[in-house]
Amino acid sequence: QVQLVESGGGLVQPGGSLRLSCAAAGFTLDRLAIGWFRQAPGKEREGVSCISRSSILQHYAESVKGRFTISKDNAKNTVYLQMNSLKPEDTATYFCAAVRRVDFCSPAVVAGVGSEYDFWGQGTQVTVSS
């Protein structure tokens, strides 16, 4: 069983930065592909970014491209989402998710709602407001 714990959310002003962490337990990250998703109140969950097991494949939603960066630290068994130039529309609960598939990361994955992922964290709240 994979357990995922997100952290790093908070309140930030527009234009600010946050770094979200997704710590995995139960499996090493070199055996997991990871996705970041978010859900705002009253809206459907949407993909933000994904990274494949090997870290070779990385994709971003158009809305965050150029502002967010996903990375993986296998030694710490943690995936990060660096979020820069934050906007009010980035306000949401952010979730990380995992799947035990080799190269599972594509534009189609971040365009979806993450139904292919098997394991989910509890989420961390990000609020962008002045």
C-alpha positions as CSV (number, residue, x, y, z in Angstrom):
1,Q,0.0,0.0,0.0
2,V,1.3,3.5,-0.9
3,Q,0.8,6.3,1.4
4,L,1.1,9.9,0.2
5,V,1.4,13.0,2.4
6,E,1.3,16.5,0.9
7,S,2.6,19.6,2.7
8,G,3.7,23.1,1.9
9,G,0.4,24.8,1.2
10,G,-0.6,28.1,2.7
11,L,-1.7,31.6,2.0
12,V,0.4,33.6,-0.5
13,Q,-0.1,36.9,-2.3
14,P,-0.5,37.0,-6.0
15,G,2.9,36.8,-7.7
16,G,4.3,34.8,-4.8
17,S,5.7,31.3,-4.6
18,L,5.1,28.1,-2.8
19,R,6.7,24.6,-2.9
20,L,4.5,21.7,-2.3
21,S,5.9,18.3,-1.2
22,C,4.5,14.9,-1.6
23,A,6.2,12.3,0.6
24,A,5.6,8.7,-0.3
25,A,5.7,5.7,2.0
26,G,5.3,2.0,1.3
27,F,6.9,2.2,-2.1
28,T,10.0,3.9,-3.4
29,L,9.4,6.6,-5.9
30,D,11.5,4.9,-8.5
31,R,8.6,2.5,-8.8
32,L,5.9,5.1,-9.0
33,A,4.6,7.7,-11.5
34,I,3.2,10.8,-9.7
35,G,0.7,13.4,-10.6
36,W,-0.4,16.6,-9.0
37,F,-4.1,17.6,-9.2
38,R,-6.1,20.4,-7.7
39,Q,-9.7,21.1,-6.9
40,A,-11.3,24.4,-6.2
41,P,-14.7,24.7,-4.4
42,G,-17.5,23.9,-6.8
43,K,-15.2,22.8,-9.6
44,E,-14.1,19.5,-11.0
45,R,-10.7,18.2,-10.1
46,E,-8.1,19.0,-12.7
47,G,-4.6,17.9,-13.6
48,V,-1.7,20.2,-12.9
49,S,1.4,18.2,-13.6
50,C,2.8,14.7,-13.8
51,I,6.2,13.0,-13.7
52,S,7.0,9.5,-14.9
53,R,8.7,6.8,-12.8
54,S,12.1,7.6,-14.5
55,S,11.5,11.3,-14.2
56,I,12.2,11.6,-18.0
57,L,8.6,12.5,-18.8
58,Q,7.1,15.6,-17.3
59,H,4.0,17.5,-18.4
60,Y,2.0,20.5,-17.3
61,A,-1.4,21.8,-17.7
62,E,-1.5,24.9,-20.0
63,S,-2.7,27.0,-17.2
64,V,0.5,26.5,-15.2
65,K,3.1,25.9,-17.9
66,G,6.1,28.2,-17.4
67,R,5.2,28.9,-13.7
68,F,5.2,25.4,-12.1
69,T,8.0,22.9,-12.0
70,I,7.7,19.3,-10.9
71,S,10.7,17.3,-9.6
72,K,11.4,14.1,-7.8
73,D,14.0,13.3,-5.1
74,N,14.3,9.6,-4.9
75,A,16.7,9.8,-2.0
76,K,14.0,11.6,0.1
77,N,11.2,9.6,-1.6
78,T,9.5,13.0,-2.2
79,V,8.0,14.8,-5.2
80,Y,7.9,18.5,-5.3
81,L,5.8,21.1,-7.1
82,Q,7.5,24.5,-7.2
83,M,4.8,27.1,-7.9
84,N,5.9,30.6,-9.0
85,S,4.0,33.6,-10.1
86,L,0.9,32.4,-8.3
87,K,-2.5,33.8,-9.4
88,P,-5.8,33.9,-7.5
89,E,-7.1,31.2,-9.9
90,D,-4.5,28.8,-8.6
91,T,-6.4,28.7,-5.3
92,A,-7.4,25.1,-4.7
93,T,-6.7,22.0,-2.7
94,Y,-3.7,20.3,-4.2
95,F,-3.4,16.5,-4.2
96,C,-0.6,14.2,-5.3
97,A,-1.4,10.8,-6.7
98,A,0.6,7.7,-7.5
99,V,0.4,4.8,-9.9
100,R,2.7,1.8,-10.4
101,R,3.2,2.2,-14.1
102,V,6.5,2.8,-15.9
103,D,6.0,5.8,-18.2
104,F,2.7,7.1,-17.1
105,C,2.8,10.8,-17.8
106,S,1.5,12.6,-20.9
107,P,-0.5,15.6,-21.9
108,A,-3.6,13.4,-21.8
109,V,-2.9,12.6,-18.1
110,V,-2.7,16.3,-17.1
111,A,-5.8,17.0,-19.1
112,G,-7.8,14.4,-17.1
113,V,-9.0,14.1,-13.6
114,G,-6.6,11.4,-12.5
115,S,-8.9,8.4,-12.5
116,E,-6.0,6.2,-13.5
117,Y,-4.1,6.8,-10.3
118,D,-4.4,4.3,-7.6
119,F,-3.2,6.2,-4.5
120,W,-4.0,9.7,-3.3
121,G,-2.9,12.0,-0.5
122,Q,-5.2,14.0,1.7
123,G,-4.5,17.3,0.0
124,T,-3.0,20.6,1.0
125,Q,-4.7,24.0,0.7
126,V,-3.2,26.7,-1.5
127,T,-4.8,30.2,-1.2
128,V,-3.6,33.0,-3.4
129,S,-5.1,36.3,-2.2
130,S,-4.0,39.8,-1.4
